[in-house]
Amino acid sequence: MIATSLELRQAFLDYFVSRGHTAVPSAPLIPQADPTLLFTNAGMNQFKRIFLGEDSRPYARAVSIQKCMRAGGKHNDLENVGFTRRHHTFFEMLGNFSFGNYFKKDAIAFGWEFLTKVAVLPADRLWVTVFRDDQEAYDLWHNDMGVSENRLARLDEKDNFWQMGDTGPCGPCSEILIDQGEAFGCGRTTCAVGCDCDRYLEIWNLVFMQFDRDSAGTLHPLPKPSIDTGMGLERLAAVTQGVSSNYDSDVFRPLLESIAKGTGHEYGKTAESDRSMRVIADHIRAMTFLIADGVLPSNEGRGYVLRRIMRRAARHGRLLGMEREFLFELVPTVVTQMGMTYPELRQMADTVAEVVQGEEGRFIGTLEQASPLLNQILQETKQQRKIQVSGEAVFKLYDTYGFPLDLVEDAAKEEGLELDHQAYQQALKEQQERARKNAKFTQVASRLDVVKAIEQFPVTHFVGYTQQHAQGTLLGMVKDEHMASEATQGEEAEFLLDVTPFYPEGGGQVGDHGLLVGPSARIRIHDTTKLAKGWFLHKGQVTEGRVRTGDQVTATVNSGLRADAARNHTATHLMHAALRDILGPHVKQHGSLVGPNRLRFDFSHFRGLGSRQMEDIENLVNEQIRQNTFVQSEEMGIQDALGRGALAFFGDKYGEQVRVVEIGEFSKELCGGTHCQHTGDVGLFRLISEGGVAAGVRRIEALTGGGALQYEQKRDGEWRELASLLKAGPQDVLEKTKKLLTTLKETERALEQTKQKALDQQGAGQEAAIREVNGVSVLVQRIDGLTIQELRTFSDKLRNRVATGLLVLGSVLDDKVALLVIVGKDLTKRLPAGKVVQHIAQFVGGSGGGRPDMAQAGGNQPENLDMALEKVYGYVTTQLD
């Protein structure tokens, strides 16, 4: 008898391996061979190209346990999580596959035998559905498996016909369900298989891929019909363990126990807390697996979905009374429970916890500000006996505090309310319209005319990957934002050729420089750009003679600058691979600049790099340079490139044909730029800076080749100069500097002590300076040369002398005024410190504020400080009369 989900996983793999299937590891949650797919959401994703006939494997039968995400995109269960027994964002899909090997007969036999003999589910409670026209499947279930006709149901295309897209492989499917009993039903007399309630629970879907649908919708039989099946581990575990909900199975029990321990809420006590605990249990699994697979929270794409999941979990933590970061404390439970099956969790455990804690901490601030306002909006809606929450009010919450719309919808749903989406969208539209009116847009009509004129010419033929010198015809030129037919010495223009070796700015790489030479002209090119559809514009100045459209010209690239840019571009690929190798697969390029003199690379990462990490990255890149690996580039179809493992990212735009740049086994990327022939051509790689440019985005700058050498020589020269100033040998500079710093600190400490003694002397005997004003002791003193912090320290020596009165201190340092006011607690209501300091500060050109018992201010008119301090006595007199 299978007792645990761990045993269930192993039993599934063992069953199919013993029947000739190859066990295939789970693919990552980020589809590596399909940038159009947000997340891996089914077991068949990694086999898609095999089903399409674009790829082959050394096996015809496969079995896998695939980690899947259904949150965002077409398949999205996020909003249902917590409200039902069976919906999840992250789940594991058990599947067996046949690529033209076995078909319906074996697939049905395997499915039935595993469920009834291995999982030991009662056959008399299992139901089966088939596509209405699939008589073959019906007969196999009834005649071969012995399923009675009263437990066989024919359903329509909506429920029992699967297709990959509008065209392509498709076919009928057959679902195995279990009758959980009337207690799980909806109570309607019409309740039967196909009802949305939980009584008839789908366990396993068997897809019979036997047709190819063409653009006209016609079905053509596939020459090699295939099998694709999928069964959720969480559902199967709940059913085999005899519990009523996936969350009651051993898949979720350890997490719910950890949540209970952390929040003080016991699962099963109240519907509200149970719902929040289910959301957190589901979402912590999702965020742990996503981060381990390289996704970081952001405002776009996969990162945005992760951020929504994390913030939804954080809000439900808030509903359970958690006002601090706590989700990261649940990560070890996920790792302990699932790390044996998915070792990447153990490797990334610390990183996952750090990312979760950081994101939750940032969101807590938003919750603290916005939650009371949201609760007020919901309560007012209910008091007014309305069903819809004001879209305008919700938009204001979003616009002011950035409170996510989906969390507002969640909160409304929990109160039995719904959001007025139409009013929300109208408020959003009005805000965007206001922004457009406030913005300054300049559209140059003449440039649009130029583009239209250029589009009449053939697109430019680029030969620059193999040549830096080519003959071409000058098709046209742009001068002063108008098409022109000629340009003379001294004039600037953009020149359009039919053939060019010049690389245009793109993919982060700057455009080529060089020279155009015609029959009677020389043109110095200082930039090259490309219009979207393929026309290259060479920007430059005529340095000699006159050039006309139709002239034959010789185009020559500046080979030195091109070689330097190629060095930096190849180094960028090496650095990108090194970053992913050392920091993790979450590293993704967010932008780059590849010029002849340097390279800049922006990438996703959640914290700054330490000096050791910088050294590791630099060493790894230089190691690859020394290996002098051949840099291979090849044009191929996008699917071929992705199938070979080339890096591609969701949301990036790719054509049907792409260029792949491959550096041995170390790096493989889609790239249109120019590169070295061998990594050794890069020469030397040197990191020069690293820092943050946005939340979750870091920036590295580096030098290569001669630039890196010059950088090292400059640093070496500075080091020798420093050694000379210190009167030490270069090898002794560090030790000498440490000793000097120690001496400096000791000197500063001695000066501070001397300063404190002087202040003590100034503070002594101040009783004579204390004045009585309307029965209140007032002490006013000027002590120059002190910062506001030093004024506070000095005040500690004086405040006990006017403990129930008023102390005012002023100081001038570097032509800036500092003021400090301290008021005895019994006096704060009649003479608040903030009011006193504001009155004084106006006379020295400043302002300030603070607590009723202590306030401070600054000013920029030191010449008025004595007068301002004298004003204190008159102000106190007027306030206490």
KOLLODO-105567 format. One record per residue (C-alpha): residue in one letter; x, y, z. Coordinates in steps of 0.5 Angstrom, whole numbers, padded with zeros to 4 digits, always signed. Example, Ala and Ser with C-alpha at 12.3 -4.5 7.8 and 13.67 -1.06 7.14 Angstrom:
REM residues 2
A+0025-0009+0016;S+0027-0002+0014;
***
This chain:
REM residues 881
M+0000+0000+0000;I+0003+0007-0002;A+0003+0011+0004;T+0007+0018+0002;S+0007+0022-0004;L+0015+0021-0004;E+0013+0013-0005;L+0008+0015-0010;R+0013+0019-0014;Q+0017+0013-0014;A+0012+0008-0016;F+0010+0012-0022;L+0017+0012-0025;D+0018+0005-0023;Y+0012+0002-0026;F+0013+0006-0033;V+0021+0004-0033;S+0019-0003-0032;R+0015-0002-0038;G+0020+0000-0043;H+0020+0008-0041;T+0026+0012-0040;A+0025+0017-0034;V+0027+0024-0036;P+0028+0029-0031;S+0024+0035-0030;A+0025+0041-0034;P+0026+0048-0031;L+0020+0052-0030;I+0023+0057-0035;P+0022+0054-0042;Q+0028+0054-0045;A+0026+0052-0052;D+0020+0056-0052;P+0020+0064-0050;T+0013+0065-0052;L+0011+0060-0046;L+0011+0064-0039;F+0012+0058-0035;T+0012+0050-0036;N+0005+0048-0035;A+0005+0041-0037;G+0009+0035-0038;M+0009+0035-0045;N+0012+0042-0046;Q+0019+0039-0046;F+0017+0034-0051;K+0013+0039-0056;R+0018+0039-0061;I+0018+0032-0062;F+0011+0032-0062;L+0011+0037-0068;G+0017+0033-0072;E+0022+0038-0071;D+0026+0034-0066;S+0028+0027-0064;R+0030+0023-0058;P+0034+0016-0057;Y+0028+0013-0054;A+0020+0013-0056;R+0017+0012-0049;A+0018+0017-0044;V+0016+0018-0036;S+0017+0024-0032;I+0015+0028-0026;Q+0015+0035-0028;K+0014+0041-0024;C+0009+0046-0027;M+0006+0053-0026;R+0000+0056-0027;A-0001+0063-0025;G-0001+0068-0031;G-0002+0067-0038;K-0007+0062-0041;H-0007+0057-0035;N-0008+0061-0029;D-0011+0058-0022;L-0008+0064-0018;E-0015+0067-0016;N-0018+0060-0014;V-0012+0058-0009;G-0014+0058-0002;F-0022+0058-0004;T-0022+0051-0007;R-0019+0044-0004;R-0015+0043-0011;H-0013+0049-0014;H-0005+0051-0014;T+0000+0055-0017;F+0005+0050-0017;F+0004+0043-0018;E+0007+0037-0020;M+0005+0033-0026;L+0006+0025-0027;G+0006+0023-0034;N+0008+0018-0039;F+0009+0019-0047;S+0009+0015-0053;F+0013+0018-0059;G+0010+0014-0065;N+0011+0008-0061;Y+0004+0005-0057;F-0003+0008-0058;K-0009+0008-0054;K-0010+0001-0053;D-0003+0001-0049;A-0004+0008-0046;I-0011+0006-0043;A-0009-0001-0040;F-0003+0003-0037;G-0007+0008-0034;W-0012+0003-0031;E-0007-0002-0028;F-0003+0003-0025;L-0009+0006-0021;T-0013+0000-0019;K-0007-0005-0018;V-0001+0000-0016;A-0005+0006-0013;V-0010+0001-0011;L-0016+0006-0012;P-0023+0002-0012;A-0025+0001-0019;D-0032+0001-0018;R-0031+0009-0016;L-0027+0010-0022;W-0031+0014-0028;V-0028+0015-0035;T-0030+0020-0040;V-0029+0019-0048;F-0030+0024-0054;R-0037+0023-0056;D-0034+0021-0063;D-0028+0016-0060;Q-0032+0009-0061;E-0025+0006-0061;A-0023+0009-0054;Y-0030+0007-0051;D-0030+0000-0054;L-0023-0001-0050;W-0025+0002-0044;H-0031-0002-0044;N-0029-0009-0047;D-0022-0009-0045;M-0022-0006-0038;G-0029-0008-0036;V-0031-0001-0035;S-0039-0001-0034;E-0043+0003-0039;N-0046+0007-0033;R-0039+0009-0031;L-0037+0011-0038;A-0039+0018-0041;R-0039+0021-0048;L-0037+0029-0047;D-0036+0034-0053;E-0030+0037-0056;K-0030+0043-0050;D-0028+0037-0045;N-0025+0031-0049;F-0021+0034-0055;W-0014+0037-0054;Q-0010+0041-0059;M-0004+0045-0058;G-0006+0051-0062;D-0011+0053-0068;T-0007+0048-0072;G-0002+0043-0071;P-0003+0036-0067;C-0009+0035-0064;G-0014+0029-0062;P-0019+0026-0057;C-0017+0025-0050;S-0020+0021-0044;E-0021+0023-0037;I-0021+0018-0031;L-0025+0021-0025;I-0026+0018-0018;D-0033+0019-0015;Q-0032+0022-0008;G-0039+0021-0006;E-0045+0026-0005;A-0042+0030+0001;F-0037+0033-0004;G-0043+0034-0009;C-0047+0040-0011;G-0053+0037-0009;R-0057+0039-0016;T-0061+0033-0019;T-0057+0034-0025;C-0050+0033-0022;A-0046+0028-0026;V-0039+0027-0029;G-0038+0034-0032;C-0041+0038-0027;D-0036+0043-0024;C-0037+0041-0017;D-0032+0036-0013;R-0036+0030-0013;Y-0033+0027-0020;L-0026+0029-0019;E-0021+0028-0025;I-0015+0025-0024;W-0011+0023-0030;N-0012+0026-0037;L-0010+0021-0043;V-0009+0025-0050;F-0009+0021-0056;M-0005+0025-0061;Q-0008+0022-0068;F-0009+0028-0072;D-0006+0034-0075;R-0011+0040-0076;D-0010+0045-0082;S-0011+0052-0083;A-0018+0050-0086;G-0020+0046-0080;T-0019+0040-0083;L-0017+0034-0079;H-0011+0029-0083;P-0009+0023-0079;L-0002+0023-0077;P+0003+0018-0079;K+0005+0016-0072;P+0000+0017-0067;S+0003+0019-0060;I+0001+0019-0053;D+0001+0025-0048;T-0002+0024-0041;G-0002+0028-0035;M-0004+0027-0027;G-0003+0032-0022;L+0001+0029-0016;E-0003+0033-0011;R-0010+0030-0013;L-0007+0023-0013;A-0004+0024-0006;A-0010+0026-0003;V-0014+0021-0006;T-0010+0015-0004;Q-0009+0018+0003;G-0017+0018+0004;V-0017+0026+0005;S-0022+0031+0003;S-0017+0036+0000;N-0010+0036-0003;Y-0008+0041+0003;D-0010+0035+0008;S-0005+0030+0005;D+0002+0030+0007;V+0004+0034+0001;F+0002+0040+0005;R+0001+0038+0012;P+0009+0040+0014;L+0008+0047+0011;L+0001+0048+0014;E+0004+0046+0021;S+0010+0051+0020;I+0005+0056+0018;A+0001+0055+0025;K+0008+0055+0029;G+0010+0061+0026;T+0003+0065+0026;G+0000+0062+0032;H-0006+0060+0028;E-0008+0052+0028;Y-0011+0050+0021;G-0018+0047+0022;K-0021+0052+0027;T-0024+0058+0022;A-0025+0058+0015;E-0022+0065+0014;S-0015+0063+0017;D-0015+0056+0014;R-0016+0060+0007;S-0010+0065+0009;M-0006+0059+0011;R-0008+0055+0004;V-0006+0061+0000;I+0001+0061+0004;A+0003+0054+0004;D+0001+0054-0004;H+0005+0060-0005;I+0011+0059-0001;R+0012+0053-0006;A+0011+0057-0012;M+0016+0062-0010;T+0021+0057-0008;F+0021+0053-0014;L+0021+0060-0019;I+0027+0063-0015;A+0031+0057-0015;D+0030+0056-0023;G+0032+0063-0024;V+0026+0068-0023;L+0027+0074-0019;P+0021+0079-0017;S+0020+0085-0022;N+0015+0089-0026;E+0015+0085-0032;G+0014+0078-0035;R+0015+0072-0030;G+0018+0077-0025;Y+0012+0080-0024;V+0008+0074-0023;L+0013+0072-0018;R+0012+0079-0015;R+0004+0078-0015;I+0005+0071-0011;M+0010+0074-0006;R+0005+0080-0005;R-0001+0076-0004;A+0002+0071+0001;A+0005+0077+0005;R-0002+0080+0005;H-0005+0073+0008;G+0000+0073+0013;R-0002+0080+0015;L-0009+0077+0016;L-0006+0072+0020;G-0003+0078+0025;M+0004+0077+0022;E+0007+0084+0022;R+0014+0082+0020;E+0017+0078+0015;F+0016+0071+0016;L+0015+0068+0009;F+0023+0066+0009;E+0022+0062+0015;L+0018+0057+0011;V+0023+0056+0006;P+0027+0051+0010;T+0021+0047+0010;V+0020+0046+0003;V+0027+0045+0002;T+0027+0039+0007;Q+0021+0036+0004;M+0022+0037-0003;G+0030+0037-0004;M+0031+0030-0005;T+0027+0030-0011;Y+0029+0037-0013;P+0037+0038-0011;E+0037+0045-0014;L+0033+0047-0008;R+0038+0045-0003;Q+0043+0049-0008;M+0039+0055-0008;A+0036+0055-0001;D+0040+0061+0002;T+0039+0065-0004;V+0031+0064-0004;A+0030+0065+0003;E+0034+0072+0002;V+0030+0074-0004;V+0024+0072-0001;Q+0025+0076+0006;G+0027+0082+0002;E+0021+0083-0003;E+0017+0081+0003;G+0020+0087+0007;R+0019+0092+0002;F+0012+0090+0001;I+0010+0091+0008;G+0011+0098+0008;T+0006+0099+0002;L+0001+0094+0007;E+0002+0099+0013;Q+0000+0105+0009;A-0006+0102+0004;S-0009+0096+0008;P-0013+0101+0013;L-0015+0105+0007;L-0017+0099+0003;N-0021+0096+0009;Q-0025+0103+0010;I-0027+0103+0003;L-0030+0096+0003;Q-0033+0097+0010;E-0036+0104+0007;T-0039+0099+0001;K-0042+0094+0005;Q-0045+0100+0010;Q-0048+0103+0003;R-0051+0096+0002;K-0047+0096-0005;I-0044+0090-0008;Q-0039+0093-0013;V-0033+0097-0010;S-0032+0104-0012;G-0027+0103-0018;E-0025+0110-0017;A-0023+0109-0010;V-0019+0103-0012;F-0015+0107-0017;K-0013+0112-0012;L-0011+0107-0008;Y-0007+0104-0013;D-0004+0111-0016;T-0002+0113-0009;Y+0001+0107-0006;G+0002+0102-0011;F-0003+0097-0008;P-0004+0091-0013;L-0011+0091-0016;D-0011+0083-0016;L-0010+0084-0008;V-0016+0089-0008;E-0020+0084-0012;D-0018+0078-0007;A-0020+0083-0001;A-0027+0084-0004;K-0028+0077-0006;E-0027+0075+0002;E-0032+0080+0004;G-0037+0078-0002;L-0036+0084-0006;E-0034+0085-0013;L-0030+0091-0016;D-0033+0096-0021;H-0028+0094-0027;Q-0031+0099-0032;A-0030+0105-0027;Y-0023+0103-0025;Q-0021+0103-0032;Q-0024+0109-0034;A-0020+0113-0028;L-0014+0109-0031;K-0015+0112-0038;E-0017+0119-0035;Q-0010+0119-0031;Q-0006+0117-0037;E-0010+0122-0041;R-0007+0127-0036;A+0000+0125-0037;R+0000+0125-0044;K-0003+0132-0044;N+0003+0134-0039;A+0008+0131-0043;K+0012+0134-0049;F+0012+0130-0055;T+0015+0133-0061;Q+0014+0129-0068;V+0018+0131-0074;A+0013+0130-0080;S+0019+0131-0084;R+0023+0125-0081;L+0017+0120-0083;D+0017+0123-0090;V+0024+0121-0090;V+0023+0114-0087;K+0017+0113-0093;A+0022+0115-0098;I+0027+0110-0096;E+0023+0104-0096;Q+0022+0105-0103;F+0029+0103-0104;P+0031+0095-0103;V+0034+0093-0096;T+0041+0094-0095;H+0045+0087-0096;F+0050+0087-0090;V+0057+0083-0091;G+0060+0085-0085;Y+0061+0079-0082;T+0066+0076-0087;Q+0068+0083-0090;Q+0070+0090-0088;H+0071+0092-0095;A+0066+0092-0100;Q+0063+0096-0106;G+0056+0099-0106;T+0052+0104-0110;L+0049+0110-0106;L+0042+0109-0107;G+0040+0116-0103;M+0042+0121-0098;V+0038+0124-0092;K+0041+0132-0091;D+0037+0136-0086;E+0032+0131-0085;H+0030+0131-0092;M+0032+0127-0098;A+0037+0130-0102;S+0041+0128-0109;E+0048+0131-0107;A+0052+0133-0101;T+0059+0137-0102;Q+0065+0138-0097;G+0063+0140-0090;E+0056+0137-0090;E+0053+0132-0086;A+0049+0127-0088;E+0046+0120-0088;F+0048+0115-0093;L+0044+0109-0096;L+0048+0104-0100;D+0045+0097-0103;V+0051+0093-0100;T+0055+0095-0094;P+0060+0092-0089;F+0058+0097-0083;Y+0055+0094-0077;P+0049+0098-0075;E+0048+0100-0068;G+0044+0094-0065;G+0044+0089-0059;G+0048+0093-0055;Q+0054+0094-0060;V+0055+0101-0063;G+0055+0102-0070;D+0061+0102-0074;H+0066+0108-0076;G+0070+0108-0083;L+0070+0111-0090;L+0066+0112-0096;V+0070+0113-0102;G+0067+0115-0109;P+0069+0118-0116;S+0070+0125-0113;A+0069+0125-0106;R+0071+0122-0099;I+0066+0121-0093;R+0068+0120-0086;I+0063+0116-0083;H+0062+0116-0075;D+0056+0112-0074;T+0052+0107-0077;T+0044+0105-0076;K+0039+0101-0078;L+0031+0102-0080;A+0027+0097-0077;K+0026+0093-0084;G+0033+0093-0086;W+0036+0099-0089;F+0042+0102-0086;L+0044+0109-0085;H+0051+0111-0085;K+0052+0118-0082;G+0058+0122-0084;Q+0061+0128-0086;V+0064+0129-0093;T+0071+0131-0092;E+0073+0132-0100;G+0069+0133-0106;R+0062+0132-0108;V+0058+0126-0108;R+0051+0124-0112;T+0046+0119-0111;G+0048+0113-0116;D+0055+0114-0115;Q+0059+0107-0114;V+0063+0108-0107;T+0068+0104-0103;A+0066+0102-0096;T+0071+0101-0091;V+0070+0100-0084;N+0075+0102-0079;S+0078+0096-0077;G+0081+0098-0071;L+0075+0100-0067;R+0071+0094-0070;A+0076+0089-0067;D+0076+0093-0060;A+0068+0092-0061;A+0069+0085-0062;R+0073+0084-0056;N+0068+0087-0052;H+0062+0083-0055;T+0065+0077-0054;A+0068+0078-0047;T+0060+0080-0046;H+0058+0073-0047;L+0063+0070-0043;M+0062+0075-0037;H+0054+0073-0038;A+0056+0066-0038;A+0060+0067-0032;L+0055+0071-0028;R+0050+0065-0029;D+0055+0060-0027;I+0057+0064-0021;L+0051+0067-0018;G+0046+0063-0021;P+0041+0062-0027;H+0037+0068-0025;V+0042+0072-0028;K+0039+0075-0034;Q+0041+0081-0039;H+0037+0087-0038;G+0041+0092-0043;S+0048+0093-0045;L+0053+0097-0048;V+0059+0094-0053;G+0063+0100-0055;P+0071+0100-0058;N+0073+0103-0051;R+0069+0099-0046;L+0063+0095-0044;R+0057+0095-0040;F+0052+0090-0038;D+0046+0091-0034;F+0043+0084-0031;S+0038+0082-0026;H+0041+0080-0019;F+0038+0082-0012;R+0044+0084-0008;G+0051+0088-0010;L+0057+0083-0011;G+0063+0082-0006;S+0070+0083-0008;R+0071+0075-0008;Q+0065+0074-0013;M+0068+0080-0017;E+0075+0076-0017;D+0071+0069-0019;I+0068+0072-0025;E+0074+0076-0027;N+0078+0070-0026;L+0073+0065-0030;V+0073+0070-0036;N+0080+0070-0036;E+0081+0063-0036;Q+0076+0062-0042;I+0080+0067-0046;R+0087+0063-0044;Q+0083+0057-0047;N+0083+0061-0054;T+0076+0057-0056;F+0074+0058-0063;V+0068+0063-0063;Q+0063+0060-0068;S+0057+0063-0071;E+0051+0060-0075;E+0045+0062-0078;M+0039+0057-0076;G+0031+0057-0075;I+0029+0060-0068;Q+0027+0053-0066;D+0033+0049-0068;A+0037+0055-0064;L+0033+0054-0058;G+0033+0046-0059;R+0041+0047-0058;G+0040+0050-0052;A+0041+0058-0054;L+0039+0063-0049;A+0033+0066-0050;F+0028+0070-0046;F+0021+0071-0045;G+0018+0077-0048;D+0024+0078-0053;K+0023+0079-0060;Y+0026+0073-0065;G+0025+0072-0072;E+0024+0066-0076;Q+0032+0066-0077;V+0037+0067-0072;R+0044+0068-0071;V+0047+0063-0066;V+0054+0065-0063;E+0057+0059-0059;I+0063+0059-0055;G+0065+0052-0054;E+0061+0049-0048;F+0061+0055-0044;S+0056+0060-0048;K+0051+0060-0053;E+0047+0066-0054;L+0042+0069-0060;C+0046+0075-0062;G+0047+0079-0069;G+0053+0083-0066;T+0061+0082-0069;H+0065+0078-0065;C+0073+0075-0064;Q+0075+0069-0068;H+0078+0066-0062;T+0077+0068-0054;G+0084+0069-0054;D+0083+0075-0058;V+0080+0079-0053;G+0087+0079-0049;L+0085+0081-0042;F+0079+0082-0038;R+0078+0087-0033;L+0072+0089-0028;I+0072+0096-0026;S+0066+0097-0023;E+0059+0094-0020;G+0053+0098-0017;G+0046+0098-0017;V+0042+0102-0023;A+0034+0099-0021;A+0031+0095-0016;G+0034+0088-0017;V+0038+0090-0023;R+0046+0091-0022;R+0051+0094-0027;I+0058+0092-0029;E+0063+0096-0033;A+0069+0092-0036;L+0075+0093-0040;T+0079+0088-0045;G+0085+0088-0049;G+0089+0094-0050;G+0084+0098-0045;A+0085+0093-0040;L+0092+0094-0040;Q+0092+0101-0040;Y+0088+0101-0034;E+0093+0096-0030;Q+0098+0101-0032;K+0095+0107-0030;R+0093+0103-0023;D+0100+0101-0023;G+0103+0108-0024;E+0098+0111-0018;W+0101+0105-0014;R+0108+0107-0015;E+0106+0115-0014;L+0103+0113-0007;A+0109+0109-0005;S+0113+0115-0006;L+0109+0119-0002;L+0109+0115+0003;K+0117+0114+0003;A+0116+0106+0002;G+0117+0101-0003;P+0111+0098-0007;Q+0111+0092-0003;D+0110+0096+0004;V+0105+0101+0002;L+0099+0097+0005;E+0102+0096+0011;K+0105+0103+0012;T+0098+0106+0010;K+0095+0101+0016;K+0100+0104+0021;L+0098+0112+0018;L+0091+0110+0019;T+0092+0108+0026;T+0096+0114+0028;L+0090+0118+0025;K+0085+0115+0029;E+0089+0116+0035;T+0090+0123+0034;E+0083+0124+0032;R+0081+0121+0039;A+0086+0126+0043;L+0083+0132+0039;E+0076+0129+0041;Q+0078+0129+0048;T+0081+0136+0048;K+0075+0138+0045;Q+0070+0135+0050;K+0075+0138+0056;A+0074+0145+0053;L+0066+0144+0053;D+0066+0142+0060;Q+0070+0148+0062;Q+0065+0152+0058;G+0059+0149+0061;A+0061+0149+0068;G+0059+0155+0072;Q+0053+0157+0067;E+0048+0158+0073;A+0050+0165+0073;A+0047+0165+0065;I+0041+0163+0067;R+0035+0168+0067;E+0028+0167+0070;V+0023+0169+0065;N+0016+0169+0068;G+0018+0164+0073;V+0021+0159+0068;S+0029+0158+0068;V+0032+0160+0061;L+0039+0158+0059;V+0041+0161+0052;Q+0048+0159+0050;R+0053+0160+0044;I+0058+0155+0043;D+0061+0155+0036;G+0065+0149+0032;L+0060+0144+0034;T+0055+0140+0029;I+0048+0138+0031;Q+0050+0132+0034;E+0056+0135+0038;L+0050+0140+0041;R+0046+0134+0043;T+0052+0131+0047;F+0054+0138+0050;S+0046+0139+0052;D+0047+0133+0056;K+0052+0137+0061;L+0047+0143+0062;R+0040+0140+0061;N+0039+0138+0069;R+0041+0146+0071;V+0034+0148+0067;A+0031+0141+0068;T+0024+0144+0068;G+0025+0150+0064;L+0028+0152+0057;L+0035+0150+0054;V+0037+0154+0047;L+0044+0152+0044;G+0047+0155+0038;S+0053+0154+0034;V+0056+0156+0027;L+0061+0151+0023;D+0063+0152+0016;D+0058+0158+0015;K+0052+0154+0017;V+0048+0155+0023;A+0046+0149+0028;L+0040+0150+0033;L+0038+0146+0039;V+0032+0147+0044;I+0030+0143+0050;V+0024+0144+0054;G+0022+0141+0061;K+0017+0136+0060;D+0012+0140+0065;L+0013+0146+0060;T+0012+0142+0053;K+0004+0144+0052;R+0005+0152+0054;L+0012+0152+0050;P+0013+0146+0045;A+0020+0146+0043;G+0018+0146+0035;K+0015+0152+0036;V+0021+0155+0040;V+0026+0153+0034;Q+0022+0155+0029;H+0021+0162+0031;I+0029+0163+0032;A+0031+0159+0026;Q+0027+0165+0022;F+0032+0170+0024;V+0038+0166+0021;G+0035+0164+0014;G+0033+0157+0016;S+0027+0152+0019;G+0027+0146+0023;G+0022+0142+0028;G+0022+0136+0032;R+0018+0133+0038;P+0015+0138+0044;D+0021+0136+0049;M+0027+0137+0043;A+0027+0140+0037;Q+0033+0142+0032;A+0034+0147+0026;G+0039+0150+0021;G+0040+0156+0018;N+0045+0160+0013;Q+0046+0167+0016;P+0051+0166+0022;E+0052+0173+0022;N+0045+0174+0025;L+0046+0168+0031;D+0047+0173+0037;M+0041+0177+0035;A+0037+0170+0034;L+0039+0168+0041;E+0037+0174+0044;K+0030+0174+0041;V+0029+0167+0045;Y+0027+0171+0052;G+0022+0176+0049;Y+0019+0170+0045;V+0018+0166+0052;T+0015+0172+0055;T+0010+0173+0050;Q+0008+0166+0050;L+0008+0165+0058;D+0004+0172+0059;
***
